[in-house]
Amino acid sequence: MNRPILFSNWTSKNYILVDRESLREYTKAQLRVFYEEELDVPLVLFNDVLGHVLRIDRVFWQIQGLLLIGVSGSGKVKTTFSH
């Protein structure tokens, strides 16, 4: 088995095992749209970023919700999701 093991629902409707390259291509395409429309600065996608972002995404989808804490102006949000 290759490490890390990545699961995502970004490229399909179901939460499935995805390979790093297909996830990387999908994410790069989404980032390209974002920086062309919003940021106007190209963003670099490191290998470790994919795993971290998928973990954060999984936490966002938890039924309990979450609380992000940070200094003023850091973009912290208290949010809950219901499915």
MMTF fields as JSON, N, C-alpha, C and O atoms, coordinates in Angstrom:
{
  "mmtfVersion": "1.0.0",
  "mmtfProducer": "UNKNOWN",
  "numBonds": 331,
  "numAtoms": 332,
  "numGroups": 83,
  "numChains": 1,
  "numModels": 1,
  "chainsPerModel": [1],
  "groupsPerChain": [83],
  "chainIdList": ["A"],
  "bondAtomList": [4, 2, 8, 6, 12, 10, 16, 14, 20, 18, 24, 22, 28, 26, 32, 30, 36, 34, 40, 38, 44, 42, 48, 46, 52, 50, 56, 54, 60, 58, 64, 62, 68, 66, 72, 70, 76, 74, 80, 78, 84, 82, 88, 86, 92, 90, 96, 94, 100, 98, 104, 102, 108, 106, 112, 110, 116, 114, 120, 118, 124, 122, 128, 126, 132, 130, 136, 134, 140, 138, 144, 142, 148, 146, 152, 150, 156, 154, 160, 158, 164, 162, 168, 166, 172, 170, 176, 174, 180, 178, 184, 182, 188, 186, 192, 190, 196, 194, 200, 198, 204, 202, 208, 206, 212, 210, 216, 214, 220, 218, 224, 222, 228, 226, 232, 230, 236, 234, 240, 238, 244, 242, 248, 246, 252, 250, 256, 254, 260, 258, 264, 262, 268, 266, 272, 270, 276, 274, 280, 278, 284, 282, 288, 286, 292, 290, 296, 294, 300, 298, 304, 302, 308, 306, 312, 310, 316, 314, 320, 318, 324, 322, 328, 326],
  "bondOrderList": [1, 1, 1, 1, 1, 1, 1, 1, 1, 1, 1, 1, 1, 1, 1, 1, 1, 1, 1, 1, 1, 1, 1, 1, 1, 1, 1, 1, 1, 1, 1, 1, 1, 1, 1, 1, 1, 1, 1, 1, 1, 1, 1, 1, 1, 1, 1, 1, 1, 1, 1, 1, 1, 1, 1, 1, 1, 1, 1, 1, 1, 1, 1, 1, 1, 1, 1, 1, 1, 1, 1, 1, 1, 1, 1, 1, 1, 1, 1, 1, 1, 1],
  "groupList": [{"groupName": "MET", "atomNameList": ["N", "CA", "C", "O"], "elementList": ["N", "C", "C", "O"], "formalChargeList": [0, 0, 0, 0], "bondAtomList": [1, 0, 2, 1, 3, 2], "bondOrderList": [1, 1, 2], "singleLetterCode": "M", "chemCompType": "L-PEPTIDE LINKING"}, {"groupName": "ASN", "atomNameList": ["N", "CA", "C", "O"], "elementList": ["N", "C", "C", "O"], "formalChargeList": [0, 0, 0, 0], "bondAtomList": [1, 0, 2, 1, 3, 2], "bondOrderList": [1, 1, 2], "singleLetterCode": "N", "chemCompType": "L-PEPTIDE LINKING"}, {"groupName": "ARG", "atomNameList": ["N", "CA", "C", "O"], "elementList": ["N", "C", "C", "O"], "formalChargeList": [0, 0, 0, 0], "bondAtomList": [1, 0, 2, 1, 3, 2], "bondOrderList": [1, 1, 2], "singleLetterCode": "R", "chemCompType": "L-PEPTIDE LINKING"}, {"groupName": "PRO", "atomNameList": ["N", "CA", "C", "O"], "elementList": ["N", "C", "C", "O"], "formalChargeList": [0, 0, 0, 0], "bondAtomList": [1, 0, 2, 1, 3, 2], "bondOrderList": [1, 1, 2], "singleLetterCode": "P", "chemCompType": "L-PEPTIDE LINKING"}, {"groupName": "ILE", "atomNameList": ["N", "CA", "C", "O"], "elementList": ["N", "C", "C", "O"], "formalChargeList": [0, 0, 0, 0], "bondAtomList": [1, 0, 2, 1, 3, 2], "bondOrderList": [1, 1, 2], "singleLetterCode": "I", "chemCompType": "L-PEPTIDE LINKING"}, {"groupName": "LEU", "atomNameList": ["N", "CA", "C", "O"], "elementList": ["N", "C", "C", "O"], "formalChargeList": [0, 0, 0, 0], "bondAtomList": [1, 0, 2, 1, 3, 2], "bondOrderList": [1, 1, 2], "singleLetterCode": "L", "chemCompType": "L-PEPTIDE LINKING"}, {"groupName": "PHE", "atomNameList": ["N", "CA", "C", "O"], "elementList": ["N", "C", "C", "O"], "formalChargeList": [0, 0, 0, 0], "bondAtomList": [1, 0, 2, 1, 3, 2], "bondOrderList": [1, 1, 2], "singleLetterCode": "F", "chemCompType": "L-PEPTIDE LINKING"}, {"groupName": "SER", "atomNameList": ["N", "CA", "C", "O"], "elementList": ["N", "C", "C", "O"], "formalChargeList": [0, 0, 0, 0], "bondAtomList": [1, 0, 2, 1, 3, 2], "bondOrderList": [1, 1, 2], "singleLetterCode": "S", "chemCompType": "L-PEPTIDE LINKING"}, {"groupName": "TRP", "atomNameList": ["N", "CA", "C", "O"], "elementList": ["N", "C", "C", "O"], "formalChargeList": [0, 0, 0, 0], "bondAtomList": [1, 0, 2, 1, 3, 2], "bondOrderList": [1, 1, 2], "singleLetterCode": "W", "chemCompType": "L-PEPTIDE LINKING"}, {"groupName": "THR", "atomNameList": ["N", "CA", "C", "O"], "elementList": ["N", "C", "C", "O"], "formalChargeList": [0, 0, 0, 0], "bondAtomList": [1, 0, 2, 1, 3, 2], "bondOrderList": [1, 1, 2], "singleLetterCode": "T", "chemCompType": "L-PEPTIDE LINKING"}, {"groupName": "LYS", "atomNameList": ["N", "CA", "C", "O"], "elementList": ["N", "C", "C", "O"], "formalChargeList": [0, 0, 0, 0], "bondAtomList": [1, 0, 2, 1, 3, 2], "bondOrderList": [1, 1, 2], "singleLetterCode": "K", "chemCompType": "L-PEPTIDE LINKING"}, {"groupName": "TYR", "atomNameList": ["N", "CA", "C", "O"], "elementList": ["N", "C", "C", "O"], "formalChargeList": [0, 0, 0, 0], "bondAtomList": [1, 0, 2, 1, 3, 2], "bondOrderList": [1, 1, 2], "singleLetterCode": "Y", "chemCompType": "L-PEPTIDE LINKING"}, {"groupName": "VAL", "atomNameList": ["N", "CA", "C", "O"], "elementList": ["N", "C", "C", "O"], "formalChargeList": [0, 0, 0, 0], "bondAtomList": [1, 0, 2, 1, 3, 2], "bondOrderList": [1, 1, 2], "singleLetterCode": "V", "chemCompType": "L-PEPTIDE LINKING"}, {"groupName": "ASP", "atomNameList": ["N", "CA", "C", "O"], "elementList": ["N", "C", "C", "O"], "formalChargeList": [0, 0, 0, 0], "bondAtomList": [1, 0, 2, 1, 3, 2], "bondOrderList": [1, 1, 2], "singleLetterCode": "D", "chemCompType": "L-PEPTIDE LINKING"}, {"groupName": "GLU", "atomNameList": ["N", "CA", "C", "O"], "elementList": ["N", "C", "C", "O"], "formalChargeList": [0, 0, 0, 0], "bondAtomList": [1, 0, 2, 1, 3, 2], "bondOrderList": [1, 1, 2], "singleLetterCode": "E", "chemCompType": "L-PEPTIDE LINKING"}, {"groupName": "ALA", "atomNameList": ["N", "CA", "C", "O"], "elementList": ["N", "C", "C", "O"], "formalChargeList": [0, 0, 0, 0], "bondAtomList": [1, 0, 2, 1, 3, 2], "bondOrderList": [1, 1, 2], "singleLetterCode": "A", "chemCompType": "L-PEPTIDE LINKING"}, {"groupName": "GLN", "atomNameList": ["N", "CA", "C", "O"], "elementList": ["N", "C", "C", "O"], "formalChargeList": [0, 0, 0, 0], "bondAtomList": [1, 0, 2, 1, 3, 2], "bondOrderList": [1, 1, 2], "singleLetterCode": "Q", "chemCompType": "L-PEPTIDE LINKING"}, {"groupName": "GLY", "atomNameList": ["N", "CA", "C", "O"], "elementList": ["N", "C", "C", "O"], "formalChargeList": [0, 0, 0, 0], "bondAtomList": [1, 0, 2, 1, 3, 2], "bondOrderList": [1, 1, 2], "singleLetterCode": "G", "chemCompType": "PEPTIDE LINKING"}, {"groupName": "HIS", "atomNameList": ["N", "CA", "C", "O"], "elementList": ["N", "C", "C", "O"], "formalChargeList": [0, 0, 0, 0], "bondAtomList": [1, 0, 2, 1, 3, 2], "bondOrderList": [1, 1, 2], "singleLetterCode": "H", "chemCompType": "L-PEPTIDE LINKING"}],
  "groupTypeList": [0, 1, 2, 3, 4, 5, 6, 7, 1, 8, 9, 7, 10, 1, 11, 4, 5, 12, 13, 2, 14, 7, 5, 2, 14, 11, 9, 10, 15, 16, 5, 2, 12, 6, 11, 14, 14, 14, 5, 13, 12, 3, 5, 12, 5, 6, 1, 13, 12, 5, 17, 18, 12, 5, 2, 4, 13, 2, 12, 6, 8, 16, 4, 16, 17, 5, 5, 5, 4, 17, 12, 7, 17, 7, 17, 10, 12, 10, 9, 9, 6, 7, 18],
  "groupIdList": [1, 2, 3, 4, 5, 6, 7, 8, 9, 10, 11, 12, 13, 14, 15, 16, 17, 18, 19, 20, 21, 22, 23, 24, 25, 26, 27, 28, 29, 30, 31, 32, 33, 34, 35, 36, 37, 38, 39, 40, 41, 42, 43, 44, 45, 46, 47, 48, 49, 50, 51, 52, 53, 54, 55, 56, 57, 58, 59, 60, 61, 62, 63, 64, 65, 66, 67, 68, 69, 70, 71, 72, 73, 74, 75, 76, 77, 78, 79, 80, 81, 82, 83],
  "secStructList": [7, 7, 1, 1, 7, 3, 3, 3, 1, 1, 1, 1, 1, 1, 7, 3, 3, 3, 7, 2, 2, 2, 2, 2, 2, 2, 2, 2, 2, 2, 2, 2, 2, 2, 0, 0, 0, 0, 0, 7, 1, 7, 7, 7, 7, 7, 2, 2, 2, 2, 2, 2, 2, 2, 2, 2, 2, 2, 2, 2, 6, 7, 6, 6, 7, 3, 3, 7, 7, 7, 1, 6, 6, 1, 7, 7, 7, 3, 3, 7, 7, 7, 7],
  "xCoordList": [0.83, 0.0, 0.87, 1.878, 0.472, 1.178, 0.669, -0.507, 1.543, 1.181, 1.291, 2.173, 0.512, -0.63, -1.837, -1.909, -2.769, -4.018, -4.996, -5.311, -5.469, -6.307, -7.736, -7.951, -8.699, -10.11, -10.71, -10.377, -11.599, -12.187, -13.5, -13.736, -14.345, -15.547, -15.473, -16.495, -14.294, -14.128, -14.291, -14.85, -13.824, -13.848, -15.046, -15.245, -15.844, -17.054, -18.067, -17.747, -19.284, -20.308, -20.068, -20.562, -19.318, -19.08, -17.717, -16.792, -17.614, -16.361, -15.548, -15.818, -14.55, -13.817, -12.308, -11.832, -11.577, -10.121, -9.717, -10.222, -8.817, -8.353, -6.831, -6.161, -6.303, -4.847, -4.387, -5.123, -3.176, -2.632, -2.628, -2.922, -2.301, -2.187, -3.529, -3.617, -4.58, -5.89, -6.39, -6.989, -6.147, -6.529, -5.719, -6.254, -4.435, -3.574, -4.071, -4.137, -4.413, -4.891, -6.2, -6.38, -7.113, -8.382, -8.147, -8.712, -7.306, -7.036, -6.322, -6.633, -5.37, -4.669, -5.636, -5.512, -6.596, -7.587, -8.461, -8.762, -8.866, -9.669, -8.878, -9.409, -7.614, -6.765, -6.529, -6.487, -6.375, -6.167, -7.359, -7.181, -8.563, -9.77, -9.787, -10.097, -9.456, -9.468, -8.497, -8.875, -7.248, -6.299, -6.507, -6.059, -7.173, -7.501, -8.644, -8.656, -9.617, -10.795, -10.637, -11.168, -9.922, -9.9, -8.557, -8.474, -7.514, -6.26, -5.248, -4.491, -5.233, -4.284, -2.828, -1.915, -2.629, -1.294, -1.299, -2.135, -0.399, -0.361, 0.003, 0.923, -0.704, -0.441, 0.286, 0.03, 1.194, 1.962, 1.333, 1.02, 1.151, 0.53, 1.592, 2.103, 1.927, 2.91, 2.241, 1.026, 3.018, 2.479, 1.724, 0.63, 2.287, 1.657, 0.361, -0.486, 0.204, -0.999, -2.242, -3.273, -2.164, -3.337, -3.87, -5.072, -3.005, -3.43, -4.028, -5.055, -3.393, -3.891, -5.251, -6.15, -5.403, -6.667, -7.784, -8.911, -7.496, -8.524, -8.931, -10.106, -7.988, -8.324, -9.213, -10.192, -8.871, -9.675, -11.073, -12.063, -11.156, -12.452, -13.3, -14.507, -12.685, -13.411, -13.961, -15.077, -13.196, -13.667, -14.846, -15.802, -14.793, -15.898, -17.211, -18.282, -17.133, -18.339, -18.866, -19.879, -18.222, -18.696, -20.003, -20.175, -20.908, -22.233, -22.137, -22.94, -21.167, -21.04, -20.662, -20.893, -20.09, -19.584, -18.186, -17.573, -17.677, -16.355, -16.194, -17.008, -15.165, -14.843, -13.386, -12.496, -13.142, -11.774, -11.405, -12.162, -10.25, -9.823, -8.519, -7.615, -8.425, -7.2, -7.192, -8.146, -6.122, -6.014, -6.987, -7.462, -7.283, -8.21, -7.744, -6.58, -8.66, -8.338, -7.774, -7.401, -7.702, -7.114, -8.148, -7.797, -9.412, -10.425, -11.041, -11.48, -11.086, -11.665, -13.181, -13.798, -13.755, -15.187, -15.744, -15.101, -16.906, -17.632, -18.744, -19.539, -18.793, -19.773, -20.3, -19.617, -21.5, -22.05, -22.677, -23.201, -22.622, -23.212, -24.223, -24.013, -25.303, -26.241, -26.459, -26.582, -26.504, -26.674, -28.102, -28.455],
  "yCoordList": [-1.188, 0.0, 1.245, 1.322, 2.188, 3.469, 4.349, 4.302, 5.127, 6.069, 7.466, 7.685, 8.408, 8.269, 7.688, 7.731, 7.152, 6.653, 7.828, 8.353, 8.237, 9.424, 9.046, 8.327, 9.527, 9.361, 10.739, 11.687, 10.849, 12.137, 11.967, 10.936, 12.967, 13.017, 14.194, 14.617, 14.712, 15.852, 15.477, 16.257, 14.321, 13.946, 13.071, 12.754, 12.677, 11.894, 12.206, 12.91, 11.689, 11.932, 11.119, 11.475, 10.038, 9.152, 9.411, 9.875, 9.104, 9.224, 7.973, 6.912, 8.084, 6.922, 7.136, 8.253, 6.044, 6.093, 6.764, 6.402, 7.733, 8.426, 8.362, 8.316, 8.36, 8.39, 9.846, 10.757, 10.03, 11.376, 12.202, 13.397, 11.58, 12.343, 12.866, 14.014, 12.041, 12.527, 13.622, 14.599, 13.463, 14.494, 15.762, 16.866, 15.615, 16.766, 17.542, 18.771, 16.834, 17.497, 18.238, 19.366, 17.598, 18.242, 19.51, 20.565, 19.389, 20.522, 21.646, 22.819, 21.304, 22.338, 23.091, 24.305, 22.383, 23.041, 23.991, 25.1, 23.557, 24.419, 25.637, 26.747, 25.432, 26.545, 27.531, 28.742, 27.009, 27.869, 28.813, 30.008, 28.27, 29.095, 30.128, 31.297, 29.701, 30.613, 31.765, 32.922, 31.474, 32.59, 33.432, 34.578, 32.916, 33.757, 34.711, 35.852, 34.234, 35.058, 35.904, 37.013, 35.405, 36.058, 36.646, 37.817, 35.847, 36.195, 36.849, 37.723, 36.431, 36.922, 36.625, 37.359, 35.547, 35.082, 33.563, 32.912, 32.975, 31.516, 30.868, 31.322, 29.822, 29.11, 27.808, 27.176, 27.409, 26.185, 25.093, 25.319, 23.916, 22.801, 21.777, 21.058, 21.706, 20.75, 19.414, 19.361, 18.323, 16.985, 16.879, 16.317, 17.406, 17.29, 18.084, 17.778, 19.088, 19.915, 19.09, 19.281, 18.177, 17.367, 16.592, 16.61, 15.928, 15.168, 16.054, 15.713, 17.191, 18.104, 18.682, 18.766, 19.073, 19.659, 18.626, 18.964, 17.379, 16.338, 16.096, 15.854, 16.156, 16.002, 17.15, 16.932, 18.366, 19.532, 19.418, 19.715, 18.992, 18.819, 17.787, 17.976, 16.702, 15.663, 16.222, 15.883, 17.068, 17.686, 18.612, 18.637, 19.367, 20.271, 19.521, 20.061, 18.287, 17.519, 16.759, 16.069, 16.859, 16.175, 16.802, 18.019, 15.98, 16.441, 17.383, 18.31, 17.164, 17.972, 19.42, 20.292, 19.695, 21.015, 21.183, 20.209, 22.395, 22.638, 24.097, 24.944, 24.37, 25.721, 25.972, 25.273, 26.964, 27.336, 28.574, 29.543, 28.539, 29.631, 30.192, 29.441, 31.503, 32.146, 33.608, 34.111, 34.281, 35.703, 36.5, 36.017, 37.7, 38.561, 38.787, 39.107, 38.62, 38.837, 37.62, 37.716, 36.471, 35.287, 34.455, 33.412, 34.884, 34.158, 33.018, 32.038, 33.121, 32.035, 32.038, 33.079, 30.859, 30.69, 29.662, 28.64, 29.897, 28.849, 28.42, 29.241, 27.13, 26.663, 25.292, 24.528, 24.992, 23.652, 23.254, 24.094, 21.984, 21.449, 20.393, 19.634, 20.34, 19.242, 18.57, 19.236, 17.268, 16.521, 16.102, 15.461],
  "zCoordList": [0.0, 0.0, 0.0, 0.703, -0.779, -0.802, 0.331, 0.69, 0.872, 1.922, 1.38, 0.549, 1.75, 2.632, 1.895, 0.666, 2.653, 2.098, 2.118, 3.187, 0.966, 0.85, 0.467, -0.509, 1.227, 0.921, 0.703, 1.413, -0.284, -0.589, -1.329, -1.959, -1.255, -2.082, -3.057, -3.596, -3.278, -4.174, -5.634, -6.405, -6.032, -7.447, -7.804, -8.976, -6.819, -7.075, -5.979, -5.021, -6.113, -5.101, -3.837, -2.768, -3.948, -2.815, -2.199, -2.865, -0.924, -0.19, -0.486, 0.077, -1.366, -1.862, -1.756, -1.55, -1.9, -1.965, -3.275, -4.338, -3.209, -4.411, -4.464, -3.433, -5.677, -5.778, -5.764, -6.143, -5.327, -5.124, -6.408, -6.375, -7.531, -8.78, -9.276, -9.711, -9.22, -9.661, -8.726, -9.176, -7.426, -6.469, -6.686, -6.579, -6.988, -7.241, -8.477, -8.45, -9.54, -10.76, -10.513, -10.972, -9.786, -9.456, -8.628, -8.916, -7.598, -6.711, -7.443, -7.23, -8.304, -9.083, -9.992, -10.157, -10.583, -11.436, -10.613, -11.056, -9.416, -8.554, -8.08, -8.037, -7.728, -7.304, -8.442, -8.226, -9.648, -10.816, -11.002, -11.237, -10.894, -10.996, -9.871, -10.104, -8.657, -7.519, -7.713, -7.53, -8.083, -8.168, -9.4, -9.425, -10.44, -11.588, -11.267, -11.729, -10.461, -10.154, -8.897, -8.833, -7.905, -6.605, -6.207, -5.838, -6.281, -5.628, -6.551, -6.128, -7.806, -8.8, -8.416, -8.794, -7.666, -7.296, -7.419, -6.792, -8.202, -8.299, -6.972, -6.292, -6.601, -5.359, -5.669, -6.694, -4.782, -4.958, -4.096, -2.927, -4.677, -3.974, -3.586, -4.445, -2.294, -1.798, -1.528, -1.337, -1.509, -1.276, 0.046, 0.087, 1.115, 2.428, 2.534, 3.373, 1.7, 1.76, 1.467, 2.112, 0.507, 0.149, 1.354, 1.619, 2.067, 3.234, 4.313, 4.899, 4.58, 5.61, 5.223, 6.06, 3.978, 3.529, 3.59, 3.949, 3.247, 3.341, 4.791, 5.066, 5.715, 7.136, 7.609, 8.324, 7.21, 7.586, 6.982, 7.65, 5.727, 5.071, 5.801, 5.958, 6.247, 6.978, 8.296, 8.689, 8.974, 10.214, 9.937, 10.711, 8.851, 8.51, 8.309, 8.582, 7.835, 7.558, 8.769, 8.654, 9.915, 11.114, 11.587, 11.517, 12.061, 12.48, 13.681, 13.794, 14.582, 15.784, 15.488, 16.325, 14.328, 14.036, 14.597, 15.036, 14.589, 15.115, 15.493, 15.126, 16.21, 16.622, 16.27, 16.754, 15.432, 15.077, 15.88, 15.92, 16.512, 17.367, 16.828, 16.462, 16.782, 16.327, 16.711, 17.304, 16.374, 16.689, 15.845, 14.818, 16.264, 15.556, 14.117, 13.875, 13.174, 11.77, 11.053, 9.884, 11.733, 11.11, 10.352, 9.802, 10.307, 9.558, 10.323, 9.721, 11.654, 12.439, 12.26, 12.031, 12.369, 12.127, 13.088, 13.329, 13.635, 14.345, 13.412, 12.952, 13.138, 12.178, 12.574, 13.257, 12.148, 12.293, 10.977, 10.245, 10.683, 9.465, 9.84, 10.786, 9.115, 9.309, 7.971, 6.943, 7.986, 6.733, 6.579, 5.589]
}
